[in-house]
Amino acid sequence: MMLLIAILSYMLGSIPFAKIISGIDLKKVGSGNIGTMNTFRATKSIKKALVVLVLDAGKGALAVATAMHIACVTGGNVNSAIIISSLLVVCGHNWSMFERFRSGRGIATSLGIALTVNWKIALVWIVIWFMGFVPTRIFSLGQVLAALLTPFALFILGFDKFYVYVALAACVPMFVAHIPKIPLILSGEEPKMYYKLRR
């Protein structure tokens, strides 16, 4: 049963919605990432980027919901099913079988998992991301900090250990996918995002 959940979650995570929606080989554009932000960079379309965001988050939500259903029907351990599904759907997104095992970084997919399991996990993730991004304007720094610190923050805040394990399952592959970004951040080579408010 757990093997079935793992396979289904990985295959679902592997669907490259960003490439499908954009109609572009995103690995050759911008950051080379097959995800929401690079879709926006490549297409300049907020609409397409939002569609990708929703679909990628939906992958995480659907994978977890399916795992819960399978576990309930077969009498399996629901918590274990959710943790395994969370890990494999993010791994599928980050290392897609359809994209030669190079694709995204798991941000939207992880948020979809969090919103399905416990929306407070998503809130903690977003707060940490803002703490990294707002003062530096480095988008990926917020992502790295959120992936690294969310499980610890949940533990410190007294969340049940199950939620900590779910966060670890989603955040570890997300952090691993961001490792190439870390030297760029530390050297100051990672580009900043500038924004200007209209009056």
C-alpha positions in Angstrom: 0.0 0.0 0.0 2.8 2.5 0.9 4.6 1.6 -2.3 1.5 2.4 -4.3 1.2 5.7 -2.5 4.8 6.5 -3.2 4.6 5.7 -6.9 1.4 7.6 -7.4 2.7 10.6 -5.5 5.9 10.7 -7.5 4.2 10.4 -10.8 1.7 13.1 -10.0 4.5 15.4 -8.8 6.4 14.8 -12.0 3.7 16.4 -14.2 5.5 19.6 -15.6 2.5 21.9 -15.5 4.7 25.0 -16.0 6.1 23.6 -19.2 2.6 22.6 -20.4 1.0 25.9 -19.6 3.8 28.1 -20.9 4.4 26.1 -24.0 8.1 26.8 -23.6 11.1 24.7 -22.7 11.7 26.5 -19.4 15.0 24.8 -18.8 16.5 27.0 -21.5 15.0 30.3 -20.1 15.7 32.4 -17.1 16.6 30.3 -14.0 16.0 27.1 -15.9 13.4 26.2 -13.3 10.1 24.6 -14.3 7.9 26.5 -11.9 5.7 29.5 -11.3 8.4 32.3 -11.2 10.2 31.1 -14.3 6.9 30.8 -16.1 6.3 34.5 -15.3 9.8 35.4 -16.5 9.4 33.5 -19.7 5.9 34.5 -20.6 5.4 37.8 -18.8 1.9 36.5 -18.1 0.6 36.8 -14.6 -2.4 34.7 -15.6 -0.2 31.8 -16.8 2.0 32.0 -13.7 -1.1 31.9 -11.4 -2.5 28.9 -13.3 0.9 27.1 -12.8 0.9 28.1 -9.1 -2.6 26.6 -8.6 -1.9 23.5 -10.5 1.5 22.8 -8.8 -0.1 23.4 -5.4 -2.9 21.2 -6.5 -0.5 18.3 -7.1 0.6 18.4 -3.5 -3.0 18.6 -2.2 -4.2 15.9 -4.5 -1.3 13.5 -3.7 -1.9 13.9 0.1 -5.7 13.5 -0.3 -5.3 10.4 -2.4 -2.8 8.9 0.1 -5.3 9.6 2.9 -8.1 7.9 1.0 -6.0 4.8 0.1 -4.8 4.5 3.7 -8.4 4.7 5.0 -9.7 2.2 2.5 -7.0 -0.3 3.1 -6.7 0.2 6.8 -3.2 1.6 6.6 -1.6 4.2 8.8 -2.9 7.5 7.6 -0.1 9.6 9.1 2.6 7.5 7.5 0.8 7.7 4.2 0.7 11.5 4.3 4.4 11.8 5.2 5.4 9.4 2.4 3.2 11.1 -0.1 4.5 14.6 0.9 8.1 13.5 0.3 7.5 11.8 -3.0 5.2 14.4 -4.6 7.8 17.1 -3.9 10.6 14.8 -5.2 8.5 14.2 -8.3 8.1 17.9 -8.9 11.8 18.7 -8.3 13.2 15.7 -10.2 10.5 14.9 -12.8 10.7 11.6 -14.6 9.3 13.5 -17.6 12.1 16.1 -17.6 15.2 14.0 -17.2 15.1 14.4 -13.4 15.6 18.2 -13.5 12.6 20.4 -13.1 11.4 22.6 -10.2 12.1 23.4 -6.5 8.9 22.3 -4.9 7.6 25.6 -3.5 4.0 25.6 -4.7 3.7 21.8 -4.3 4.8 22.1 -0.7 2.4 24.8 0.1 -0.4 22.7 -1.4 0.6 19.9 1.0 0.6 22.3 3.9 -2.8 23.8 3.1 -4.3 20.3 2.9 -2.7 18.9 6.1 -2.8 22.1 8.3 -3.0 25.6 7.0 -1.0 26.8 10.0 2.1 25.1 8.5 1.7 27.2 5.4 1.4 30.3 7.5 4.6 29.6 9.4 6.3 28.9 6.0 5.1 32.1 4.5 6.2 34.2 7.6 9.7 32.8 7.5 9.9 33.4 3.7 8.9 37.0 4.2 11.5 37.4 6.9 14.2 36.3 4.4 12.9 38.1 1.3 11.6 41.5 2.5 14.9 42.9 3.9 17.1 41.5 1.1 14.7 41.3 -1.9 16.3 38.0 -2.7 13.5 35.6 -3.6 15.5 32.4 -3.3 16.9 33.4 0.1 13.4 33.5 1.5 12.8 30.0 0.0 16.0 28.6 1.4 15.3 29.9 4.9 11.7 28.7 4.8 12.8 25.2 3.7 15.5 25.1 6.3 13.6 26.6 9.3 10.0 25.6 9.0 10.3 22.2 10.7 12.3 23.7 13.5 9.8 26.5 13.9 6.9 24.1 14.1 8.7 22.1 16.8 9.5 25.2 18.8 5.9 26.4 18.5 4.7 23.2 20.0 3.1 21.6 16.9 2.4 17.9 17.1 5.4 15.8 15.9 3.3 14.5 13.0 3.2 18.0 11.5 6.9 18.4 12.0 7.5 15.2 10.1 5.3 16.4 7.3 7.2 19.6 7.1 10.5 17.7 7.0 9.2 15.5 4.2 8.3 18.5 2.1 11.2 20.8 3.1 14.2 18.4 2.8 13.8 17.9 -1.0 12.9 21.6 -1.3 16.1 22.6 0.4 18.2 20.1 -1.6 16.9 21.6 -4.8 18.0 25.0 -3.6 21.5 24.0 -2.7 23.0 25.4 -6.0 21.5 28.8 -5.1 23.3 29.1 -1.8 26.8 30.0 -3.2 25.1 32.6 -5.4 23.3 34.1 -2.4 26.5 34.1 -0.3 28.6 35.7 -3.0 26.0 38.4 -3.8 25.5 37.1 -7.4 21.9 36.0 -6.9 19.6 38.7 -8.5 17.3 40.8 -6.3 13.7 41.5 -7.0 12.9 45.2 -7.2 9.4 46.5 -6.9 7.9 49.9 -7.1 4.5 50.8 -5.6 2.3 52.9 -7.8 0.7 55.9 -6.3 
